[in-house]
C-alpha cells in the first residue's frame, strides 16, 4: 500500500485492529514506546499483506490482470475498493475471516 492508501478508512480500521492486537498481547509495561511503535508498524504491514493476499487469491486470472492494470494506473482508493467489491463476492466476510485467523495466530 502506498502512503495515500494508508490514509483511507480501511487502513485506519487496520491500524485500530493492530492497536487492539498489541494491547491484547500484553507486552511488558516497561517496553519502550519506540519498540511498541515498531511492533505496530511491522504488524500493520503483515495485516495489510494478509488482506492483499485475500484479494489476490479471490480474483480470477482475468480480473487479476484488470486489477494489476488499475494498480499501474494508480486509480483512487475508492475505485480500487469498488473494483474489489464488485469482483469478489463476500469480500468483507473474507477479510473479516482472515483478520480473525490472523488475530488467533498472533495471540497464541
N, C-alpha and C positions, 0 to 999 in steps of 0.2 A: 504494500500500500504506500502511496506517496504521501507527502505532508498534507496536501489538500484533502485527501481521503481521510486522514486521521482526524479531521475537524468535523466529520459528519456525525449524525446522531448514532449510527451503528457503532462507530468507533468509540463514542462516548459511552455507549452501553457496554462495549467490551472493556473499556477502562474501568467502569464500575464493577464489572464481573471480576476483573483482575484484582481490584482493591479488596473485594469481599473474599476472594480466594486467599490472598495474603493474610488478611485478618483471621480467617478460619484456620490457617496453617499454624497460627500461634508461634511465630518466631520469637526468640528471646527479646524481652523489652529493652535490653541494653544494646541491641543491634543498631549500628549507626544508620542514620537516615539515608546516607548515600548508598549504603548496601541495600536497604529496603527499596530505594528508588531503582537501583539496577536490577534487582529481582523482579520488580514490577515491569520494567522495560522489557526484560527478556521474556517474561511470562506473556506479556501482551503480544510480542512477536510470535510466540508459539501458538497463542489462541488465534491470531489472525491467519497464520499458516493453516491451522486446522479448519477454520471456516472456509478459506480459499480452496482447500482440498475437497470439502463437501461440494462446493460449487462446481469445480472442475470435474470431479468424478461423476456428477449427475447431469452433465451435458453430453449430448450425442456428439459424434465427431464433427458433423456439420455445424451444430450450434457452437461447439468449441472453437471452430475456425472463425465464426462470426464474433464470438466473444473476444478472441485474440485481435481481430480487426478493430473492434471497439477500443480495446486497450491501446492499440497502436495510434488510434485517432485521438486518444486522451479525452474521451467524452466525459460529460459531467457524472458525478456520483449518482445523481437521480436517474439518469439514463441507464447507467450500468445496473442499478438496482432493479429498474423496471425490466430490463432485458432478462436478468436472472429470474425474477419473479414470474415473468411470462413464460419462461422456457424450462423451469424446474418446478414441477408440481410438488406442493407441500414444502417449499424451501424453508419457511420459518420453522416448521416442525423438524426438518432435517438438521438445521443449525442448532435448534434447542437440544436435540438429542445428542449431537456432537459435543455441545458445551457440558451437558450432564456427564457424559463419559469422561471428558477432559477433567472435570472437577473431581470425579471419583478417583481417577488415576493420580491426580496431583495431590490429593489429600490423603491417599492411602500410603 
